[in-house]
Amino acid sequence: MIKFNFIWSLIFFTVTTHGQNKFIPSGKYIVQSSRASTLYIEKKYAQSALAYDSLFLLTKGQGLRNDKYDAACVWALSANNDKALFYLQQALTTNEWVNLSNVLSDSDLNNLHGDKRWQLLIDKVTINNKVAEKKLNKPLIALLDTIFMEDQTDRNNIETVKEKYGFQSNQMDSLWRKIAHQDSVNLMRIKYIIETYGWLGPDKVGQQGASTIFLVVQHADSLTQTTYLPVMREAVKRGNARPQDLALLEDRVLMRKGKEQIYGSQLKTDSTGKYIFYPIKDEINVNTRRVKVGLGPLEDYAKYFGIDYVLPTSKNGNK
């Protein structure tokens, strides 16, 4: 399921809008999408599938491509090939490039592989890709794919090391040093790409490539983030970066300056290693701001970190 690849930088659980139609999600749409996503995480696949059906009833069939893809995944997991292929067709058969390797390796779709319609769909997407790939910078896509893997490999071990050795352990310190070294190497590559080509969007490097540029900046030092923040703002205006990713960078820069964050994307850990939210400005209205940039409710976001979050009902923080 594409949406739920874990990226420890706190950029997941967002609504992807690049490489899709011009459908603009409403606040109600985002809330329902978040509900369907949460049911998937809880492995309530049949309920998640029905929630996605309800989502698209709200919009008379319109919706974001990643939601159509995720609907296909949960219907496949519910052993309903007809529904799964219906949504998958809508998600994949656009005149745009699709990362087929991700689709083919997605275990959520394994039930479809024996269906003859699966291969017909893959063949059609392959043809679409050949048309779209003419606009892509393949060497840069390959480089960004490598950077992405190097960025994520050690981060994927954070929770395992924390559970086994503890948050304050020597093993955790060693892992963080290794991550910091790799981040510095990746940042040099990304700086070169931005300085040479500008902040590239999905039309040139695919969605994962564009997201990787943001990801490395999000993991960079405070000076680098402050330097590239206005660059990313312009990239969002041109459609080369996602507004929800910009929101996360805005929060990260504010946090590092000791100021309250705006969108609630940034967390920290207490002395026990438990996640808590970094202070949020005007917290009672945070979900309104999140919806405007394509982020789901903060209550759902908090569940990923084991936080039972309740939105304040007054400015003094009372629940």
Buried (B, 14 or more C-beta within 10 A) or exposed (E): BBBBEEBBBBBEBBBBBBBBEEBEBEEEBBBBBBBBBBBBBEEBBBBBBBBBBEBBEBBEEBBBBBBBBBBBBBBBBBEBBEBBBBBBBBBBBBEBBBBBEEBEEBEBBEBBEEBEBBEEBBEEBEEBBEEBEEEBBEEBBEBBBEBBEBBBEBBEBBEEBBEEBEBEEEEBEEBEEEBEEBBEEBBEBBBEBBEEEBBBBBBBBBBBBBBBBBBBBBBBEEEBBBEBBEEBBEBBEEEBBBBBBBBBBBBBBBBBEEEBBBBBBBBEEEEEEEBEBBBBBEBBEBBEBBBBBBBBBBBBBBBBBEBEBEBBEEEEEEE
